[in-house]
């Protein structure tokens, strides 16, 4: 069997992983222990993020012609890729948080919603809360004025009710 035929299933697997993905982040994992790697994989899996080590050339072939082709300059040395199809900021957020406890883990760059970001850009994106948290804050800010109006109307009604009882 030719080498190309052996590599084709891996390239297809990566293409399938990247197809419809919100974001992909590439990291250099050199220097992290097996225990740290296991803990990282568990956190990523819980957030619905796929994390796997692939050969750089395989990622290049799979990303060709997509927005993820912008990752090409970061595909040097040992590379792992974290991909999310649901939460665009989850891979960056989890990897950056984990890198605080495991400084050997280095974020090289990533693509979020079709835009390429270098390591510094990914650091800024990692500070963005998840979609659920942002929606919760939005709903909370929308609910707050309504609750305040209801409170004021209740106080007015209570005050008028008290005056009517005295009369």
Secondary structure, DSSP 8 states (H G I E B T S, - for coil): --HHHHHHHHHHHHHHHHTT-SEEEEEE-TT--HHHHHHHHHHHHHTTEEEEE--HHHHHHHHTTSGGGGGGGG--SS-EEEEESS-TTHHHHHHHHHHHH-TT-EEEEEEETTEEEEHHHHHHHTTS--HHHHHHHHHHHHHHHHHHHHHHHHHHHHHHHHHHHH-
